[in-house]
Amino acid sequence: MGEVVRVEIPPRLEYLALARTLVVAAAGMHGPWSGHRLADFEVAVSEACTNAVEAHRLVDQDGPIAIACVSHADRFEVSVIDRGPGLDAQVLRDLPAPSGPARQGREGGFGLPLIRRLADEVRFESSPSGTAVHLVLRRGDTRG
Amino acid sequence: MNLGLDVSDRDGWAVLAVSGEVDVATVPRLREELHRLVADGKHRIIVDLDKVDFLDSTGLGVLVGGLKRVRAHDGELVLVCTQSRVTKVFEVTGLTKVFAIHDSVDAAASSGG
């Protein structure tokens, strides 16, 4: 495992831009990445942080959200760890396609599809005491 | 938090030029501006996203909501964006099928909606 950068942010929306900036800077130290891939990854990380803030709000949890960045030989991985009520595994399995008929005209529900499409890999670990979302940016991946 | 909003008129369209970062923290201002335009009778709206550095899912949601509002008045809401980092979020969510996206305000204003 490479060097770990770990930060904690208060569970408030005004800290999301700071979290994005920190993650992009940490990834930039362990590049190179093409500009658009890092931009895509930034959106995925921001969506995960937004979900974490919302999860804390649901249970009035004032504790911090942890964001850990680890550079590996084959990937850069960001973990967003909250202390919310946990994700519903059934909801994750049944998530409709972002452009499918179930989403026509919907104003919300784009966050998880963006995470899944804009990170190279995503893993969710969830329990009643919180959720960790692991987002991976693979080296050498040429996906646009 | 960095979000700029500027409204002007062009050939019968209201042009809402957005700059900076559109995320869950800043998006309420964008939503309020779109609601205000519609309430003022502006039902043909161009949202210029060319100076937007970041757009998240909540920004997409507010734009979808704006489109629904103007269409309720037989109006139209079209977008201007040439930045791949922003157009990508429309592509991966399938919203390129919902919104007309133009390369410039001139092109949008002459599109007829």
Interface residues (C-beta under 8 A of the other chain):
Chain A: L13 E14 L16 A17 R20 G35 H36 A39 D40 E42 V43 S46 E47 T50 V53 A97 P98 S99 G100 R103 G105 R106 E107 G108 G109 F110 G111 P113 L114 R117 L118
Chain B: M1 N2 E21 D23 V24 A25 F54 L55 D56 S57 T58 L60 G61 V62 V64 G65 K68 S84 R85 K88 V89 V92 T93 G94 L95 K97
